[in-house]
């Protein structure tokens, strides 16, 4: 260089680059080569050296090289060149991150977004493939939740951006094979694969995917979507088969029972719908039995089957002794259909009132004897009973209820603290029923006797 032998110096650099490209200090050589070309005003040659070096030098050893290249582009490059340099620097940073922590899927997502912004298909696919190769270390859902979105994004990229449907199908297929369905599964992945096949108008493949899902890892979402598809296509027999499998898999699921009955109702199959409801309420365990009973009762009411409705209320009352069931049964008995056509209207009304009153009396007796601690519920029952007697008009007897009505009393009770001591009191509303007042004198006598006995015992101990 000092003697002006530029070409000879360049040949020396080129030979050194060929021989020492894999050396651990190659970065220093390439930077010197590029700076030599800069001094010779050979901008394009310098750029070519930088790019060649960045492709050859390992990313972990190219930090100074990236910094020099970015400075070079800012000085000599156009907008596109500067952007390429910036992308290269960020690519270097992401490569460093994923090399250090390959299971940090957020770093992979950032890296993929960078490559997608550049738009090089081969690079994008390469990063996706490298990312999904980092399988979570344990078969636990918390490790897989972020990982599975790499597959989802990969499939969406192939379908929407790359427009490669065969590769999209392969991505979904490989992902579903990889997931350990016996330990965990992802309904979202099954459903996305299904939707993809439907968009390709491949109904047979969509059904096969959903069938595999039900066979390998059944989930409520899978059943619901499969039934929606078949219902939309008008395949009611398939829907029935799917509902039967749904219920077989989850017999305590009231939603499945109710939707199955709803299907039969929409098809006008009243007897089938009633049979489904009967099978449902016969289950030993249900997740929301109150909703199921309500639906069944409403079904019979809509069909004007008042006798069946009353029987249902009776069965519900025998099972739960619930306040709402008691009130509901009383309401149905008061509104039931005509008993016999030959009986006069007046006699029908009297009979309905009697039956309604009998239900309220049964419920009141239950709360009084079997659940005396449920005073508020007993008071609410009497309030409903009173309203019903008023609605009966001249046939009603409000005094029958009023003499059972409780007296409200405001009381105080201790509020225990964390250490078990009592430092505060709270007010609450108590109900004193007439039958309790009758027992009160006897209770007071027993209480006084107990106090006297305790005092006598204490005096004896003092002696």
C-alpha positions in Angstrom: 0.0 0.0 0.0 2.8 2.4 0.9 4.4 1.8 -2.5 1.1 2.1 -4.3 0.7 -1.6 -4.9 -3.1 -1.5 -4.5 -3.9 -4.5 -6.7 -1.2 -6.6 -5.0 -2.6 -5.7 -1.6 -6.1 -6.6 -2.7 -4.9 -10.0 -3.9 -3.3 -10.6 -0.5 -6.5 -9.7 1.3 -8.5 -12.0 -1.0 -6.1 -14.9 -0.4 -6.2 -14.4 3.3 -10.0 -14.2 3.3 -10.1 -17.6 1.4 -7.7 -19.3 3.8 -8.7 -17.7 7.1 -12.5 -17.4 6.7 -13.1 -19.9 9.4 -10.5 -18.6 11.8 -11.7 -17.3 15.1 -10.1 -13.9 14.3 -11.6 -13.7 10.8 -13.7 -10.7 11.9 -10.6 -8.5 12.3 -9.4 -9.6 8.8 -12.7 -8.8 7.1 -13.0 -5.4 8.8 -9.5 -4.5 7.7 -10.2 -5.7 4.1 -13.4 -3.6 3.9 -11.7 -0.5 5.4 -8.9 -1.0 2.8 -11.5 -0.8 0.0 -13.1 2.3 1.6 -9.7 4.1 1.5 -9.4 3.1 -2.1 -12.8 4.7 -2.8 -14.2 1.3 -3.8 -17.6 1.6 -2.1 -19.2 -1.4 -3.8 -16.2 -3.6 -3.2 -16.3 -2.6 0.5 -20.0 -3.4 0.7 -19.5 -6.8 -1.0 -16.7 -7.6 1.5 -19.0 -6.7 4.5 -21.9 -8.9 3.1 -19.5 -11.8 2.3 -18.1 -11.6 5.8 -21.5 -11.4 7.5 -22.5 -14.6 5.7 -19.3 -16.4 6.8 -18.5 -15.2 10.3 -20.5 -16.8 13.1 -23.1 -14.5 14.6 -21.6 -14.7 18.0 -18.3 -13.4 16.7 -19.6 -10.7 14.4 -20.6 -7.9 16.7 -17.9 -5.5 15.6 -18.5 -6.4 12.0 -22.2 -5.5 12.2 -21.3 -2.2 13.9 -18.8 -1.3 11.2 -21.2 -2.3 8.4 -24.0 -0.1 9.8 -21.6 2.9 10.1 -20.5 2.2 6.5 -24.1 2.1 5.1 -25.0 5.3 7.0 -22.0 7.0 5.4 -22.1 5.6 1.8 -25.4 3.8 1.4 -28.9 4.8 0.3 -32.1 4.4 2.3 -32.5 0.8 1.2 -28.9 -0.1 2.2 -29.2 1.6 5.6 -32.5 -0.4 6.2 -30.7 -3.6 5.2 -27.9 -2.8 7.6 -30.3 -2.1 10.5 -32.2 -5.4 9.8 -28.9 -7.2 9.8 -28.0 -5.7 13.2 -31.3 -6.7 14.6 -31.0 -10.1 13.1 -27.7 -10.5 14.8 -29.2 -9.5 18.2 -32.1 -12.0 17.8 -29.7 -14.7 16.8 -27.7 -14.1 19.9 -30.9 -14.2 22.1 -32.2 -17.5 20.6 -28.8 -19.0 20.8 -28.6 -18.3 24.5 -32.2 -19.2 25.4 -33.7 -21.3 22.7 -36.9 -22.0 24.8 -37.7 -18.3 25.1 -40.5 -18.3 22.5 -41.0 -14.6 22.7 -37.6 -14.0 21.2 -38.5 -16.4 18.3 -41.7 -14.4 17.8 -39.7 -11.2 17.5 -37.2 -12.8 15.2 -40.0 -14.1 13.0 -41.7 -10.7 12.8 -38.4 -9.2 11.7 -38.0 -11.7 8.9 -41.7 -11.3 7.8 -41.2 -7.5 7.6 -38.3 -8.2 5.2 -40.4 -10.7 3.2 -37.8 -13.3 2.2 -39.8 -16.6 2.2 -36.9 -18.9 2.6 -35.6 -17.0 5.6 -39.0 -16.8 7.2 -39.5 -20.6 6.8 -36.0 -21.3 8.1 -36.7 -19.3 11.3 -40.1 -20.9 11.8 -38.6 -24.4 11.4 -35.8 -23.6 13.8 -38.3 -22.2 16.3 -40.7 -25.2 16.3 -37.7 -27.5 16.7 -37.4 -26.3 20.3 -40.0 -28.6 21.9 -41.0 -27.8 25.5 -39.1 -29.7 28.1 -42.1 -31.2 29.9 -45.6 -32.4 29.0 -47.4 -29.6 30.9 -49.7 -27.1 29.4 -48.0 -24.1 30.9 -44.9 -24.9 28.9 -46.8 -25.6 25.7 -49.1 -22.6 25.6 -46.7 -20.1 24.0 -45.0 -22.8 21.9 -48.2 -23.9 20.2 -48.7 -20.3 18.8 -45.5 -20.7 16.8 -47.3 -23.5 14.9 -50.4 -21.4 14.6 -48.6 -18.4 13.2 -46.6 -20.7 10.9 -49.8 -22.2 9.5 -51.4 -18.8 9.0 -48.3 -17.5 7.3 -48.3 -20.4 4.8 -52.0 -20.0 4.1 -52.4 -16.2 4.0 -49.0 -14.9 2.9 -47.2 -17.7 1.1 -50.5 -19.0 -0.4 -49.1 -22.5 -0.1 -52.0 -24.7 0.9 -50.1 -28.0 0.8 -47.5 -26.7 3.2 -50.3 -25.3 5.4 -51.9 -28.7 5.6 -48.5 -30.2 6.5 -47.9 -27.7 9.3 -51.3 -28.5 10.9 -50.7 -32.3 10.5 -47.2 -32.2 12.0 -48.4 -30.1 14.9 -51.3 -32.4 15.7 -48.9 -35.4 15.6 -46.5 -33.7 17.9 -48.9 -32.7 20.7 -49.0 -35.4 23.5 -52.8 -35.7 23.5 -52.8 -38.2 26.3 -51.4 -35.6 28.7 -52.6 -32.3 27.1 -54.3 -31.1 24.0 -55.4 -27.8 22.3 -58.9 -27.6 20.9 -57.9 -24.4 19.1 -55.4 -26.4 16.9 -58.0 -29.1 16.0 -60.6 -26.4 15.2 -58.2 -24.3 13.1 -57.1 -27.3 11.1 -60.8 -28.1 10.5 -61.6 -24.5 9.4 -58.7 -24.6 7.0 -60.1 -27.8 5.3 -63.6 -26.2 5.2 -62.1 -23.2 3.4 -60.6 -25.6 0.9 -64.0 -27.1 0.5 -62.7 -30.5 1.7 -65.5 -31.5 4.0 -64.3 -35.1 4.2 -60.9 -34.0 5.6 -62.6 -31.7 8.1 -64.8 -34.5 9.4 -61.8 -36.8 9.7 -59.9 -34.2 11.8 -62.9 -33.7 14.1 -63.4 -37.4 14.4 -59.7 -37.9 15.3 -60.1 -35.1 17.9 -63.1 -36.8 19.5 -61.3 -40.2 19.5 -57.9 -38.9 20.8 -58.7 -35.9 23.0 -62.5 -35.1 23.3 -63.4 -31.6 24.4 -66.6 -29.7 24.7 -65.5 -27.2 22.1 -64.8 -30.0 19.6 -68.3 -31.5 20.0 -70.0 -28.1 19.8 -68.2 -27.2 16.5 -68.7 -30.6 14.9 -72.4 -30.4 15.8 -72.7 -26.9 14.4 -71.2 -28.0 11.1 -73.5 -31.0 10.8 -76.5 -28.9 11.8 -75.7 -26.3 9.2 -75.6 -29.1 6.6 -78.9 -30.5 7.8 -77.4 -33.9 8.9 -79.7 -34.4 11.9 -78.8 -38.1 12.3 -75.2 -37.2 12.6 -76.1 -34.5 15.1 -77.9 -37.1 17.2 -74.9 -39.5 17.0 -72.6 -36.7 18.1 -74.8 -35.6 21.0 -74.9 -39.2 22.2 -71.1 -39.4 22.1 -70.9 -36.0 23.8 -73.2 -37.2 26.6 -71.4 -40.5 26.9 -68.1 -38.6 27.4 -69.6 -36.1 29.8 -72.9 -37.4 31.4 -72.9 -34.6 34.0 -72.8 -31.8 31.4 -76.3 -30.2 31.5 -75.5 -28.0 28.5 -75.1 -31.2 26.3 -78.4 -32.6 27.5 -80.3 -29.4 27.0 -78.9 -28.8 23.5 -79.8 -32.4 22.5 -83.3 -31.9 23.8 -83.4 -28.5 22.0 -82.5 -30.2 18.7 -85.4 -32.7 19.1 -87.8 -29.9 20.0 -86.8 -28.0 16.8 -87.5 -31.1 14.8 -91.0 -31.5 16.4 -89.9 -34.7 18.2 -91.7 -34.0 21.6 -91.5 -37.5 22.9 -87.8 -37.8 22.1 -87.1 -34.4 23.8 -89.1 -35.5 26.9 -87.1 -38.8 27.0 -83.8 -36.9 26.8 -84.9 -34.7 29.7 -85.9 -37.7 31.7 -82.6 -39.4 31.1 -80.8 -36.2 32.1 -82.5 -35.7 35.4 -81.9 -39.4 36.2 -78.1 -38.8 36.3 -76.5 -39.2 39.6 -74.4 -36.0 39.2 -75.0 -32.9 37.1 -73.0 -29.7 36.9 -76.0 -27.3 36.8 -79.1 -29.3 37.7 -81.2 -26.3 38.6 -80.9 -25.0 35.0 -81.8 -28.4 33.6 -84.9 -28.7 35.8 -86.0 -25.2 34.8 -85.6 -26.0 31.1 -87.6 -29.3 31.5 -90.4 -27.5 33.5 -90.6 -24.7 30.9 -90.8 -27.4 28.1 -93.8 -29.0 29.7 -95.4 -25.6 30.4 -95.0 -24.6 26.8 -96.7 -27.8 25.7 -99.6 -27.0 28.1 -98.9 -30.2 30.0 -99.9 -28.8 33.4 -100.3 -32.2 35.0 -96.9 -33.3 33.9 -95.5 -30.0 35.1 -97.1 -30.5 38.6 -95.6 -34.0 38.7 -92.2 -32.6 37.8 -92.4 -30.0 40.6 -93.4 -32.8 43.0 -90.4 -34.8 42.0 -88.1 -31.8 42.3 -89.5 -30.9 45.7 -88.9 -34.5 46.9 -85.3 -34.2 45.8 -84.3 -30.7 47.0 -87.0 -29.3 49.3 -86.1 -26.0 47.6 -88.0 -22.8 48.3 -88.3 -21.9 44.6 -89.6 -25.4 43.8 -92.3 -25.1 46.4 -93.3 -21.6 45.2 -93.2 -22.8 41.6 -95.4 -25.9 42.3 -97.9 -23.8 44.2 -98.1 -21.4 41.2 -98.6 -24.2 38.8 -101.4 -25.8 40.9 -103.2 -22.5 41.0 -103.0 -22.1 37.2 -103.5 -25.8 36.1 -105.9 -26.8 33.4 -109.5 -27.8 33.9 -109.9 -30.9 36.0 -113.0 -32.3 34.4 -115.3 -30.7 31.9 -118.4 -31.7 33.8 -117.3 -30.0 37.0 -118.4 -26.4 37.4 -116.0 -23.6 37.1 -116.5 -22.7 40.7 -115.6 -26.2 41.9 -112.5 -26.1 39.6 -111.3 -22.9 41.2 -111.9 -24.3 44.7 -110.0 -27.5 43.9 -107.0 -25.5 42.4 -106.9 -23.3 45.5 -106.9 -26.4 47.8 -104.1 -28.0 45.8 -102.0 -24.9 45.8 -102.6 -24.3 49.6 -101.6 -28.0 50.3 -98.2 -27.4 48.6 -97.5 -24.3 50.6 -98.5 -26.2 53.8 -96.2 -29.1 53.0 -93.3 -26.7 52.3 -93.9 -24.7 55.5 -94.1 -27.9 57.6 -90.8 -29.1 56.1 -89.0 -25.8 57.0 -90.5 -25.8 60.5 -89.6 -29.4 61.4 -86.7 -30.5 59.2 -84.9 -27.2 58.7 -85.8 -24.8 61.6 -82.5 -22.9 61.1 -83.7 -21.6 57.7 -85.9 -18.9 59.2 -85.4 -16.4 56.4 -86.5 -19.0 53.8 -89.5 -19.9 55.9 -90.5 -16.2 56.1 -90.1 -15.8 52.3 -92.3 -18.8 51.8 -95.0 -17.3 53.9 -94.7 -14.0 52.0 -95.3 -15.9 48.7 -98.1 -17.8 50.3 -99.8 -14.6 51.5 -99.5 -13.1 48.0 -101.1 -16.2 46.5 -104.0 -16.1 49.0 -104.6 -12.5 48.1 -104.6 -13.4 44.4 -107.4 -16.0 45.1 -109.8 -13.2 45.9 -112.9 -14.3 47.9 -111.6 -17.9 47.9 -108.4 -16.9 49.6 -107.8 -17.0 53.4 -105.1 -14.5 54.4 -105.7 -15.1 58.1 -104.4 -18.7 57.6 -101.0 -17.2 56.7 -101.0 -14.2 59.0 -101.3 -16.3 62.1 -98.1 -18.2 61.0 -96.2 -14.9 60.2 -93.1 -14.3 62.2 -92.1 -11.2 64.1 -88.9 -9.4 63.1 -86.3 -8.8 65.8 -83.0 -7.0 65.5 -80.3 -8.8 67.4 -76.5 -8.6 67.9 -74.0 -11.4 67.6 -70.3 -11.5 68.2 -67.8 -11.3 65.4 -64.8 -13.5 66.1 -61.4 -12.0 65.3 -58.4 -13.8 63.7 -57.1 -14.8 67.2 -60.5 -16.2 68.2 -61.4 -13.4 70.6 -64.6 -11.4 70.4 -63.9 -7.7 69.9 -66.9 -6.6 67.9 -70.6 -7.3 67.3 -72.8 -7.1 64.2 -76.5 -6.6 63.9 -78.7 -9.1 62.1 -82.4 -9.6 61.6 -84.0 -12.6 63.4 -87.5 -14.1 62.9 -89.6 -15.2 65.9 -92.4 -17.5 64.8 -95.6 -18.0 66.9 -94.7 -21.6 67.7 -91.4 -20.5 69.0 -93.0 -18.0 71.3 -95.2 -20.8 72.8 -92.0 -22.7 73.7 -90.2 -19.6 75.1 -91.5 -19.8 78.8 -90.3 -23.4 79.1 -86.9 -22.4 77.6 -86.6 -19.6 80.1 -87.3 -22.0 83.0 -84.6 -24.4 81.8 -82.1 -21.6 81.4 -82.8 -20.3 84.9 -82.4 -23.8 86.3 -79.1 -24.2 84.5 -77.8 -20.9 85.9 -78.9 -21.9 89.5 -77.1 -25.3 89.2 -73.9 -23.7 87.9 -73.9 -21.1 90.7 -74.5 -23.9 93.3 -71.5 -25.8 91.9 -69.3 -22.7 92.1 -70.2 -22.1 95.7 -69.4 -25.7 96.7 -66.0 -25.4 95.0 -65.3 -22.2 97.1 -66.1 -24.1 100.4 
